[in-house]
């Protein structure tokens, strides 16, 4: 069982939790879910009310994690 941790353990990727998707502190709350709530217009306060086990720093870590992913270089390859 291998785990990867980011942002002081706030974001965890564990193959045994949520099919290996990045989660918040190993809970079954995915980074993707939080980003989707934010993109739908929910506020940080709305999310914290919906998920009382989360902290403001968890939401900021989700945004920072997404920012780091987008900072990677992506190449478009032509296939056949």
C-alpha positions in Angstrom: 0.0 0.0 0.0 1.7 3.2 -1.2 0.6 6.7 -0.2 1.7 10.1 -1.5 1.2 13.2 0.7 1.2 16.8 -0.3 0.7 20.2 1.5 1.7 18.9 4.9 -0.5 15.8 4.6 -3.7 17.7 3.7 -3.8 16.1 0.2 -3.3 12.3 0.2 -3.3 9.9 -2.7 -3.8 6.3 -1.5 -4.7 3.5 -3.9 -7.0 2.1 -1.3 -9.1 5.2 -0.8 -11.5 6.5 -3.5 -9.8 4.5 -6.2 -6.5 6.4 -5.8 -8.0 9.9 -6.4 -6.5 12.7 -4.3 -8.5 13.1 -1.1 -8.4 15.5 1.8 -6.5 14.1 4.8 -7.3 10.6 3.7 -11.1 11.1 4.2 -13.4 10.1 1.5 -13.7 13.7 0.3 -12.0 14.1 -3.0 -10.1 17.2 -4.2 -12.2 17.0 -7.3 -15.4 17.3 -5.3 -14.2 20.4 -3.5 -13.1 22.0 -6.8 -16.5 21.2 -8.4 -18.3 22.9 -5.5 -16.2 26.0 -5.9 -16.6 26.1 -9.7 -20.4 25.8 -9.2 -20.3 29.0 -7.1 -20.4 27.5 -3.6 -18.4 29.6 -1.0 -15.8 28.3 1.4 -18.4 28.7 4.2 -20.9 26.6 2.2 -18.4 23.8 1.8 -17.4 23.9 5.5 -21.0 23.7 6.5 -21.6 20.7 4.2 -18.4 19.0 5.4 -17.8 20.0 9.1 -14.6 17.8 9.3 -12.9 20.1 6.8 -10.9 23.2 7.6 -10.3 26.3 5.6 -6.7 25.2 5.0 -8.0 22.0 3.3 -9.9 24.1 0.7 -6.8 26.2 0.1 -4.7 23.0 -0.3 -7.2 21.8 -2.9 -6.7 25.0 -4.9 -2.9 24.9 -4.5 -2.8 21.2 -5.6 -4.9 22.0 -8.7 -2.6 25.0 -9.4 0.5 22.7 -9.3 -1.1 20.2 -11.6 -1.9 23.0 -14.1 1.7 24.2 -13.9 3.0 21.0 -15.5 4.0 20.9 -19.1 1.6 19.1 -21.4 2.4 17.9 -24.9 -0.2 17.2 -27.5 0.8 14.1 -29.5 -0.6 13.3 -32.9 -1.6 9.6 -33.0 -1.8 7.9 -36.4 
